[in-house]
Amino acid sequence: MHCSIPFLVVRYKLPLANYSYLCPIVANISVMFEPLKDYCRRILPFTDEELRAVDEYFVEKTFKRRELLLEAPCPCRHLFFIVKGSVRYFRIKEDGSETTCDISLENQWATEFVSFTSGAPARLSLQTLEETTVYCIDKARLYALYKAFPRYETFGRLITERILQQSIDTSVSLASQKPEERFKHLMQTRAELFQRVPRKFIANLLGISPESLSRLQKRIYSKNKNS
């Protein structure tokens, strides 16, 4: 069925929200990329015009379980915002074994920042742990977004600082804490991982074997029960 409402909205600059019930196409436009827009609103006071830019610059993609978003050493060319699902960062050691370096869930960003910003070969690979939907943007479009709407450059700097701080916290925890301390820290700061992520990847993230993680969980549970 032909719908003339979008033409009326554009031609006469009528309020889009007032006509969404008349045309499904208009209704869909108003809610595109809403999770990312909500996230942006929580960081900075974006205008409606600035938020609408998300529709133009980002692309939605869905990846199957265990699918690679990035395979090292290929350069990282995209920045991903996770709408639904989870992404594991890992590297492959010389003996062929994998080391999980971090895990991101919904409303978090995923990329290999050094490679993305410099164009150098990626040191980490990114893999989904379940079917995952992301909003993605490549470097050229990101810089175009920064140029068109400078507030997004400030937004990008704030997000980079947050991600780097989490990376530093993870590195410090692995380097300075005992396994039990690392486990408790992860439970306190990112408890959802234990409900969402396979045990072997959590153990790998903590730098211990799955068997050691099981023993650690039992020991801590027993302590808490008897205290």
N, C-alpha and C positions, 0 to 999 in steps of 0.2 A: 504493500500500500504506500502510495506517495505521501510524503509528509512535508509540508511547507513551513513548519514552525522554525527550523534552523535558519531558513532564509529570512523570516520575519525578525528573528532575534538579531541577526547580523545587519540587515538592511535598516531597521528602525531602532537598533540598540535597545531592544526590550530586555528587561531583567530575565536572565536565563532561568533562575529558580522558579519563577512564576509559571513557566510553561513546561516544566519537566514532566508533569502528569499527562500532558497531551501527546508526548512523543518519546518513546523509549530511548531513542538515540540521544536526545538532549539529557535525559535522566542519567544515562551512562557517562556522558561527558563530565557531569558535575561531581562524580565520585571517583574518577580515574586517579590512581596513585595516591589514594587517600591516606593509607598508612604512612607513606613517606612525608606527605604534607603535614600530618599530625605530628610526626617526629620533628619536622622543621620548626613548627610553631612552638614546640617545647624548648627549642634552643635559642631562637631569635624571633623578634616581632616582625615577621614577614608580612608584606601587604598581599592582598588577593592577587594582584597582577604578578607579583614575584612567585607566588605559589603556583599559578597557572603555567609558569614556565616549565615546571616539572613535567607536565604533559608533553611538552614539545621536545625536551632534551633527553628524557629517560625512556628506556624500552623494557617491557616486561618479558621475562623468559622463565620457563619451567624446566628443571633438570630432573632426571630420574635418580633413584637411589644409587649411591656409589658412583655417580657420574662426575667426571672431572670438570671443574670450571677453569682450572689452570693446571698445566703439567710442566713442571720445571724440566729443563732450563729455558723453556719458551718465555719470552718477555711477557710481562703482565700488561694487558692493554685495556682492562676494564676495572671499574669500581662497582661493587655489588652492594645493594641494600637488601637484606633478607626479609622478605614479607612472610614467608612460611617455610619452616624446615630448619636444617642445621648444616653447617659447613665446617669441615675439619682442615686445619693447616698441618701439613706434615712434610718431612724431608726424608730422603732415602740415604742411609749411611753407606759406607764403602762395602760393608758385608751384605748389602741388599735389604737389610731390615729397615722398617719404617719407624720414625720417631714423631709422635703427635706433639705439635708445638702449641696449638691452641684450638679452641672450638667456639664458633659463633652461632647464636640462635636468632630468633625473630627480633626485628628492630635493632639489629646490629649490622655493621658494615663488614665486608670481606674483600680483601685485596692483598697483593704483595706490594707494600708501599714503596720499598726501595726500587723495585723493578718498574712499578707503575710510573713513578716520578722521573726516573733516570733513563728508562728504556733498556737497562742492563738485563742480562739473563736472570730469570727468577731463581731463587734458592729454595723456595717452598712451593709445594703443589697444594691446590685447593680441591677438596672432594666433598660431595654431599653425603650425608649419613642417612638421609631419607629423601623422599620426593620433595624438592625445594623450589619455591618460586622466589625470584629476585627481580628487583628493578636495577638495570645496569646502564652505565654511561661510559663511553670511551674517553680517552684523554683529550682529544681534540674538541669534542662536544662539551666536556667539563670546562675547559678554558674559555670556550665560546660563551658558556653560561656565566662564568665569572665576569667576562667583559660586558655582557648585556645587563647583568644584575649583580653589581659589586658586593651586595650583602652576602651572596653565596660564597664569595672568597673568604669572608670572615667566618662564615659557617664552616667551610672546609678546613680552615685552620683550627677551629675549636674541636672538630671531630677528630682531626689528626692528632691533636694533643691528647684527647681521651684514649684513643687507640694505642698510642705510644706508651701512655702511662700504664695501661693494662698489660702491655707487653713487658714493660720494665718490672711491674709487680710479679708477673709470672716468672721472669728470669731470676729475680732476687729470691723468690720463694724456692725455686729449684736449687739454687746455689747455696743458700744459707740455712734452710730449714730441714729438719729430719722428716722422714716419710709421714709420720703421724701428724706433725705440725702442718705439713703441706695438705694432708687430707682434711684436717679440721678447717684450715683456711679456705679450701675450695668449698667445703660444705657451708661455711658461713657466708661466703661471697657469691657462690654460683651453684646453689643447691639443686636447681632445676636440671643441671647436667646429669645428675644421678638418676633422674626419671626418664631422661630422653636419649642418653648416649650409651651405646654398648660398653660393658664393663672393661673390655680389653683396651678401648681407647682412653677411658678415664685413667686406667692403670698406667698406660703409656704416657699420658700427660703428666702424671705424678712421678714418673721415672721409676716405677716398680712393676713387678709382674702381676698378672690377674690373680694368681694364688696369694701373693702377698697382700693385695688389696682386700681379698676376702678375709684373710686372717686379721688384718687391721680393722676392718669394719666390725668383725665379731668381738675383738678385744675392746674397742671403744664402746660398742653397744653394751657389753658386759659391765664396763666401768660405770657407765651412765645409769644402768639398771640398779647397781649395788650402792650407788652414792646417795 
